[in-house]
Amino acid sequence: MQNKLIKLSREILQICDKNKITISSAESCTGGLISQYFTSHPGSSKVFLGGFVTYSNNSKIKILNVKEETLKNYGAVSENTVIEMSEAAKIILNTDISLAVSGIAGPDGGSNNKPVGLVHHCVSNLENKNIHRKIIHVGNREDIRNKTAETIFYMILEQILQI
């Protein structure tokens, strides 16, 4: 585990605990990495209520109720999909904030329209607004997954530091 990500996840948990904010997650390309960082800290269950690893389209549909039309029209790696994933995690686990990520970690699976490293990040915040970022991360599979976690941690911090 990376020290920077351990520190960021701890900071998020501390701020959320202080402000009685709960978090949930819906992960695809990170395969539970973000949840792993949160749960590596003692007492994290007061803030992090749970997460979903929905790696396949079928799991996105069956677990998070992502619409088949969304996946057909936009694909799993899209703004529309991560918004539906994040909103579903928030509703299912009844949290204040939720996050979702979906991307192409590589080394295979990329295309001209959706290259390796492309990740869509979403945070559904306290005001029920969806904050989205589309980023093409550079590096190997591990780098892309870690950069995705780092990006989502900074996105959450931006939201909770406004309180």
Secondary structure as a PSIPRED ss2 file (coil, helix, strand):
# PSIPRED VFORMAT (PSIPRED V4.0)

   1 M C   1.000  0.000  0.000
   2 Q C   1.000  0.000  0.000
   3 N H   0.000  1.000  0.000
   4 K H   0.000  1.000  0.000
   5 L H   0.000  1.000  0.000
   6 I H   0.000  1.000  0.000
   7 K H   0.000  1.000  0.000
   8 L H   0.000  1.000  0.000
   9 S H   0.000  1.000  0.000
  10 R H   0.000  1.000  0.000
  11 E H   0.000  1.000  0.000
  12 I H   0.000  1.000  0.000
  13 L H   0.000  1.000  0.000
  14 Q H   0.000  1.000  0.000
  15 I H   0.000  1.000  0.000
  16 C H   0.000  1.000  0.000
  17 D H   0.000  1.000  0.000
  18 K H   0.000  1.000  0.000
  19 N C   1.000  0.000  0.000
  20 K C   1.000  0.000  0.000
  21 I C   1.000  0.000  0.000
  22 T C   1.000  0.000  0.000
  23 I E   0.000  0.000  1.000
  24 S E   0.000  0.000  1.000
  25 S E   0.000  0.000  1.000
  26 A E   0.000  0.000  1.000
  27 E E   0.000  0.000  1.000
  28 S C   1.000  0.000  0.000
  29 C C   1.000  0.000  0.000
  30 T C   1.000  0.000  0.000
  31 G C   1.000  0.000  0.000
  32 G C   1.000  0.000  0.000
  33 L H   0.000  1.000  0.000
  34 I H   0.000  1.000  0.000
  35 S H   0.000  1.000  0.000
  36 Q H   0.000  1.000  0.000
  37 Y H   0.000  1.000  0.000
  38 F H   0.000  1.000  0.000
  39 T H   0.000  1.000  0.000
  40 S C   1.000  0.000  0.000
  41 H C   1.000  0.000  0.000
  42 P C   1.000  0.000  0.000
  43 G C   1.000  0.000  0.000
  44 S H   0.000  1.000  0.000
  45 S H   0.000  1.000  0.000
  46 K H   0.000  1.000  0.000
  47 V C   1.000  0.000  0.000
  48 F E   0.000  0.000  1.000
  49 L E   0.000  0.000  1.000
  50 G E   0.000  0.000  1.000
  51 G E   0.000  0.000  1.000
  52 F E   0.000  0.000  1.000
  53 V E   0.000  0.000  1.000
  54 T C   1.000  0.000  0.000
  55 Y C   1.000  0.000  0.000
  56 S C   1.000  0.000  0.000
  57 N H   0.000  1.000  0.000
  58 N H   0.000  1.000  0.000
  59 S H   0.000  1.000  0.000
  60 K H   0.000  1.000  0.000
  61 I H   0.000  1.000  0.000
  62 K H   0.000  1.000  0.000
  63 I H   0.000  1.000  0.000
  64 L H   0.000  1.000  0.000
  65 N C   1.000  0.000  0.000
  66 V C   1.000  0.000  0.000
  67 K C   1.000  0.000  0.000
  68 E H   0.000  1.000  0.000
  69 E H   0.000  1.000  0.000
  70 T H   0.000  1.000  0.000
  71 L H   0.000  1.000  0.000
  72 K H   0.000  1.000  0.000
  73 N H   0.000  1.000  0.000
  74 Y H   0.000  1.000  0.000
  75 G C   1.000  0.000  0.000
  76 A C   1.000  0.000  0.000
  77 V C   1.000  0.000  0.000
  78 S C   1.000  0.000  0.000
  79 E H   0.000  1.000  0.000
  80 N H   0.000  1.000  0.000
  81 T H   0.000  1.000  0.000
  82 V H   0.000  1.000  0.000
  83 I H   0.000  1.000  0.000
  84 E H   0.000  1.000  0.000
  85 M H   0.000  1.000  0.000
  86 S H   0.000  1.000  0.000
  87 E H   0.000  1.000  0.000
  88 A H   0.000  1.000  0.000
  89 A H   0.000  1.000  0.000
  90 K H   0.000  1.000  0.000
  91 I H   0.000  1.000  0.000
  92 I H   0.000  1.000  0.000
  93 L H   0.000  1.000  0.000
  94 N C   1.000  0.000  0.000
  95 T C   1.000  0.000  0.000
  96 D C   1.000  0.000  0.000
  97 I E   0.000  0.000  1.000
  98 S E   0.000  0.000  1.000
  99 L E   0.000  0.000  1.000
 100 A E   0.000  0.000  1.000
 101 V E   0.000  0.000  1.000
 102 S E   0.000  0.000  1.000
 103 G E   0.000  0.000  1.000
 104 I C   1.000  0.000  0.000
 105 A C   1.000  0.000  0.000
 106 G C   1.000  0.000  0.000
 107 P C   1.000  0.000  0.000
 108 D C   1.000  0.000  0.000
 109 G C   1.000  0.000  0.000
 110 G C   1.000  0.000  0.000
 111 S C   1.000  0.000  0.000
 112 N C   1.000  0.000  0.000
 113 N C   1.000  0.000  0.000
 114 K C   1.000  0.000  0.000
 115 P C   1.000  0.000  0.000
 116 V C   1.000  0.000  0.000
 117 G C   1.000  0.000  0.000
 118 L E   0.000  0.000  1.000
 119 V E   0.000  0.000  1.000
 120 H E   0.000  0.000  1.000
 121 H E   0.000  0.000  1.000
 122 C E   0.000  0.000  1.000
 123 V E   0.000  0.000  1.000
 124 S E   0.000  0.000  1.000
 125 N C   1.000  0.000  0.000
 126 L C   1.000  0.000  0.000
 127 E C   1.000  0.000  0.000
 128 N C   1.000  0.000  0.000
 129 K C   1.000  0.000  0.000
 130 N E   0.000  0.000  1.000
 131 I E   0.000  0.000  1.000
 132 H E   0.000  0.000  1.000
 133 R E   0.000  0.000  1.000
 134 K E   0.000  0.000  1.000
 135 I E   0.000  0.000  1.000
 136 I E   0.000  0.000  1.000
 137 H C   1.000  0.000  0.000
 138 V C   1.000  0.000  0.000
 139 G C   1.000  0.000  0.000
 140 N C   1.000  0.000  0.000
 141 R H   0.000  1.000  0.000
 142 E H   0.000  1.000  0.000
 143 D H   0.000  1.000  0.000
 144 I H   0.000  1.000  0.000
 145 R H   0.000  1.000  0.000
 146 N H   0.000  1.000  0.000
 147 K H   0.000  1.000  0.000
 148 T H   0.000  1.000  0.000
 149 A H   0.000  1.000  0.000
 150 E H   0.000  1.000  0.000
 151 T H   0.000  1.000  0.000
 152 I H   0.000  1.000  0.000
 153 F H   0.000  1.000  0.000
 154 Y H   0.000  1.000  0.000
 155 M H   0.000  1.000  0.000
 156 I H   0.000  1.000  0.000
 157 L H   0.000  1.000  0.000
 158 E H   0.000  1.000  0.000
 159 Q H   0.000  1.000  0.000
 160 I H   0.000  1.000  0.000
 161 L C   1.000  0.000  0.000
 162 Q C   1.000  0.000  0.000
 163 I C   1.000  0.000  0.000
